Amino acid sequence: MKALITGASSGIGKAIAYELASRGIDLILVARRGIELKKIKKDVDVDVKCYQLDISDMKNIEYLYKEVRKEDIDIIVNNAGFGLFGKFVETDITREFEMIDLNIKAVHYLTKLFLYDFVKKDKGYILNVASSAGFLAGPNLSTYYATKNYVCRLDEAIYQELKEMKSNVKISSLCPGPVETEFNKVAGGSFKHKGLSADYVAKVAVDGMFKGKMTIVPTLKLKLGIALLGLAPKKLLLKIVYNYQSKKMNK
Ligand SMILES: NC(=O)c1ccc[n+]([C@@H]2O[C@H](COP(=O)([O-])OP(=O)(O)OC[C@H]3O[C@@H](n4cnc5c(N)ncnc54)[C@H](OP(=O)(O)O)[C@@H]3O)[C@@H](O)[C@H]2O)c1
């Protein structure tokens, strides 16, 4: 089997690369830091191709697709993404547009291109790395939460379409809470409690993807939390998330 992973140079994407390689799956790795991708290539025993690309630019998505479409890819992991802490009235619009391009448009485009091929072959897995943020609104991290809501809702809709078509193609959203990666450094914040390890999340993600789960939530505690969301008043949830994210913002 062969997997394409975006954002494989660090954090969850890198951990998924090692997890898939440990299962004998060849890799196509994508990120802007090519040097980090080459380190993974040196480290693993499977075939690895590296693409140093900024995929917030849709021209690079088209270039990537043209390069790899003949490769008979079985798995797409849309993982590249970032957040930005701050009040919406203060955050930088250029950075937010870049986030929307990466967290939404790149995921949307790659999902579309490969889903088309996968449906024709009637096989393949799409793992979109969303977040537990995909179930809520997120004051002080508003655009990020909104982008992850987009990914979760898109994946759920495609999941149902594939089910109705009796397709063998699977699509899953990975929805972790805090994970120890470069996320906070990039987003301008810090976790108040230690997050899960990226290696643990990667293992749960790959297991869930192969089981064809619609939504993959790494811990029971978080699963319960998400299940209870529908029962809590929306304004109370907004206040809780506001307080939680305020503590994480670098002042
Ligand atoms: N950490 C958490 O708590 C957490 C929780 C839930 C969901 N997530 C999600 O998990 C995914 C991975 O994040 P992470 O936590 O592992 O953070 P991370 O360590 O910062 O990794 C982000 C990855 O995305 C890549 N990337 C960023 N911009 C890119 C661009 N324009 N083009 C191509 N690649 C780009 C980065 O590589 P380069 O810089 O080399 O390009 C890096 O490999 C994200 O979608 C994030 O929203 C994270």
The ligand as a Tripos MOL2 file, in Angstrom:
@<TRIPOS>MOLECULE
LIG
   48    52     1     0     0
SMALL
NO_CHARGES

@<TRIPOS>ATOM
      1 N1         -1.6010   19.6640   18.3290 N.am      1 LIG1
      2 C1         -2.8630   19.6650   18.6610 C.2       1 LIG1
      3 O1         -3.2200   19.8850   19.8320 O.2       1 LIG1
      4 C2         -3.9150   19.3320   17.6370 C.ar      1 LIG1
      5 C3         -5.1820   18.9410   18.0910 C.ar      1 LIG1
      6 C4         -6.1580   18.6480   17.1530 C.ar      1 LIG1
      7 C5         -5.8840   18.7240   15.8040 C.ar      1 LIG1
      8 N2         -4.6410   19.1280   15.3940 N.ar      1 LIG1
      9 C6         -4.4080   19.2090   13.9400 C.3       1 LIG1
     10 O2         -3.3540   18.3360   13.6080 O.3       1 LIG1
     11 C7         -2.7720   18.7490   12.3700 C.3       1 LIG1
     12 C8         -1.2610   18.7170   12.5130 C.3       1 LIG1
     13 O3         -0.8750   19.6910   13.4540 O.3       1 LIG1
     14 P1          0.2210   19.4150   14.5730 P.3       1 LIG1
     15 O4         -0.4290   19.5980   15.8750 O.co2     1 LIG1
     16 O5          0.9550   18.1760   14.2910 O.co2     1 LIG1
     17 O6          1.1250   20.7200   14.3820 O.3       1 LIG1
     18 P2          2.5820   20.9220   13.7910 P.3       1 LIG1
     19 O7          3.5630   20.1300   14.5660 O.co2     1 LIG1
     20 O8          2.7550   22.4090   13.7140 O.co2     1 LIG1
     21 O9          2.4880   20.3110   12.3160 O.3       1 LIG1
     22 C9          1.8630   21.0010   11.2540 C.3       1 LIG1
     23 C10         2.3400   20.4020    9.9540 C.3       1 LIG1
     24 O10         1.6890   21.0980    8.8780 O.3       1 LIG1
     25 C11         2.6930   21.5010    7.9350 C.3       1 LIG1
     26 N3          2.3060   22.7220    7.2470 N.ar      1 LIG1
     27 C12         1.9870   23.9130    7.7950 C.ar      1 LIG1
     28 N4          1.7230   24.8050    6.8390 N.ar      1 LIG1
     29 C13         1.8930   24.1610    5.6410 C.ar      1 LIG1
     30 C14         1.7800   24.5610    4.2900 C.ar      1 LIG1
     31 N5          1.4150   25.8200    3.9560 N.pl3     1 LIG1
     32 N6          2.0470   23.6630    3.3160 N.ar      1 LIG1
     33 C15         2.4210   22.3910    3.6340 C.ar      1 LIG1
     34 N7          2.5290   21.9490    4.9050 N.ar      1 LIG1
     35 C16         2.2730   22.8360    5.8940 C.ar      1 LIG1
     36 C17         3.9500   21.7080    8.7650 C.3       1 LIG1
     37 O11         5.1110   21.5410    7.9620 O.3       1 LIG1
     38 P3          6.0370   22.7220    7.4070 P.3       1 LIG1
     39 O12         6.0930   23.7780    8.4570 O.co2     1 LIG1
     40 O13         7.3400   22.0010    7.1760 O.co2     1 LIG1
     41 O14         5.3910   23.1440    6.1310 O.co2     1 LIG1
     42 C18         3.8340   20.5510    9.7520 C.3       1 LIG1
     43 O15         4.3540   19.3780    9.1830 O.3       1 LIG1
     44 C19        -3.3440   20.1340   12.0770 C.3       1 LIG1
     45 O16        -4.3380   20.0350   11.0830 O.3       1 LIG1
     46 C20        -3.9370   20.5520   13.4020 C.3       1 LIG1
     47 O17        -4.9940   21.4400   13.2430 O.3       1 LIG1
     48 C21        -3.6530   19.4230   16.2710 C.ar      1 LIG1
@<TRIPOS>BOND
     1     1     2 1
     2     2     3 2
     3     2     4 1
     4     4     5 ar
     5     4    48 ar
     6     5     6 ar
     7     6     7 ar
     8     7     8 ar
     9     8     9 1
    10     8    48 ar
    11     9    10 1
    12     9    46 1
    13    10    11 1
    14    11    12 1
    15    11    44 1
    16    12    13 1
    17    13    14 1
    18    14    15 2
    19    14    16 1
    20    14    17 1
    21    17    18 1
    22    18    19 2
    23    18    20 1
    24    18    21 1
    25    21    22 1
    26    22    23 1
    27    23    24 1
    28    23    42 1
    29    24    25 1
    30    25    26 1
    31    25    36 1
    32    26    27 ar
    33    26    35 ar
    34    27    28 ar
    35    28    29 ar
    36    29    30 ar
    37    29    35 ar
    38    30    31 1
    39    30    32 ar
    40    32    33 ar
    41    33    34 ar
    42    34    35 ar
    43    36    37 1
    44    36    42 1
    45    37    38 1
    46    38    39 2
    47    38    40 1
    48    38    41 1
    49    42    43 1
    50    44    45 1
    51    44    46 1
    52    46    47 1
@<TRIPOS>SUBSTRUCTURE
     1 LIG1         1 GROUP 0 **** ****
